[in-house]
Amino acid sequence: MTFRKLPTGMQDILPSECRILNHVREALSALFERSGYEPVLSAAVDYYDTYSQIANALPEERMFKFTDGDGKLLVLRPDATLSISRIAATKLERGSARLCYFANKWDAQNAGGLKSREIIQAGVERLGESGAFSDAQTIAFAVDCTRAAGLADPIVEIGHVGYFKGILEACGLTSAQAEEIRVRTLPTLFGGTEVFDRAEALTENREALSALAHLREVGRILVDMGYEKNICFDLGTVKRLSYYSGVVFSGFVKELGVPVLSGGRYDTLADDFGKHIPAVGFAMGLKRVLVALERQGNLPPAPAAGCAVACEKGAERAAGELCRKLSAGGSRVTLLAEYGEEALRSASADEKYYVTAKGVRKI
């Protein structure tokens, strides 16, 4: 009976998980606010052409498509960064902004293991900024967000799409040859700043060398900011999305074999919507954060059992007033739906109160 099951790649979030998810959202929301980011939320449903008929088009097989009443093809939000770029180019008057969001995106092909076709994200986009300092600040903030979510010892792997593109341009390789180099050679260019000398020895291409110079500066700034232990460089990093134009990065914890966050620079993405806005940002996958928190043993503590209140018939008003008083004092309060003192026997609570016409009695 299919109505009892969910489609492949879809999951329900049960109360205990939802409580942890809310805890992570609150921690991130507070950090976003303290750090000067403004909230934004793009529409969950958009026109198919918005994502398919642009220079940085998304693969159509990855989109959940359906038809509007007027026959036009619609999609569920397949990419938060692209939709926010649309907002920035068409609806924001100022040329720069620091935006944050909590939003779901849907990927029709993303299923299996720790992958999900409904992806709950938290993210930031820094619009109208360019340069190594902006990139370094964004990567540093990614580390801060990972810590705020409760994860210990995050590592951000940093690369640059210009290095791989430069090598391809210099060698005139076929796509198959290029992929072989990426798989066999570039993964060895992984580690600390020592990889830059080895990477420089492999090419004389101007774009590739410029990418390495930019990464050196980003690394220098991050070390100066105190993030040396949280970064490494991976020049074999190639993002699936075509709109990345510079620095790219992914955040990991050792207990999880997939990234908990991913991002990079996308200076030409808003061009598709009529305005040039250099930008950099990242998104965290909050379901993956929950898995990582559990594996690290860093789940937030369960809330205290709090107080349970029951009353006799006719004492509902007094019981409600007591609940409001206890809540105002910071307690978690449950007003039972059953009448009588007997109802309190099965209640899970640190404190129990029974309210009658004569007054309140603590059990």
HUMODA-V9040 format. One record per helix or strand. SS is the DSSP state (2 for helix, 1 for strand). FROM is the first residue (numbers start at 1). TO is the last residue. Records with the same first field share a line. If there is no record, write none. Layout:
SS->FROM-TO / FROM-TO
This chain:
2->2-4 / 15-34 / 48-52 / 60-62 / 80-90 / 132-148 / 161-171 / 175-184 / 186-188 / 195-200 / 206-224 / 228-230 / 269-273 / 286-296 / 316-328 / 341-346
1->38-39 / 45-47 / 65-67 / 73-76 / 97-106 / 112-112 / 115-115 / 118-127 / 155-160 / 190-191 / 231-234 / 247-252 / 261-265 / 279-285 / 307-311 / 333-335 / 351-356 / 359-362
